């Protein structure tokens, strides 16, 4: 789905949007958000350099997503949690048919998150973030951070950038070497161009209660 150069550029564009707007848009209702026109201009200016940086830094690219990575629900020896997307009142027009699911896997290898959606407008860039609170009442609250108060980009946060295909299907998997804490509770997806307009949210529910805490307790120090 994302093997062409065009798709690679779309992933980078979504990544840039996330890096430019993450602070004001995703963790709040957007009172201090950067206008979409400004964000688009900033992305256009940054994209050539960002393409080079992403090519030189595979870890950064992987943390924003790798469609060929092992999906979360196929990770070996993992504590799994999953959920289905619930549409949010902040979604833009044209998203009433959006649906899908997300899975988070905590394993000795770290954390893997997979998102899959359908019913999206086709050929649109999206970014999703793992959040530190449930979907209700505040649409997931702030982004989940491994080091609270630290960097607001991967690998300290989990971001997934992807583009819907011609059929309105979006898919991405992101990996992180650290094991996410139990407060990695939800995942929110936005159009990359309009991060204030959160489309949908997933509450992660464990397949086996307590498995995540057990995996975290077993993580080597």
ABEGO torsion letter per residue (X at the ends): XAABAAAAAAAAAAAAAAAAAAAAAAABAGAABBBAAAAAAAAAAAAAAAAAAAAABAAAAAAAEBAABBBAAABBGBBBBBBBBBBBAABBBGAAABBEBBBBBBBAAEBBBBBBBBGBBBGBBBBBBBBABBAOAAGGEBBBBABBGBBABOAABBBBBBBBBAAGBBBBBBBBABBBBAABABBBBBBAABAABBABBBBBBBABBGAAAAAAAABBX
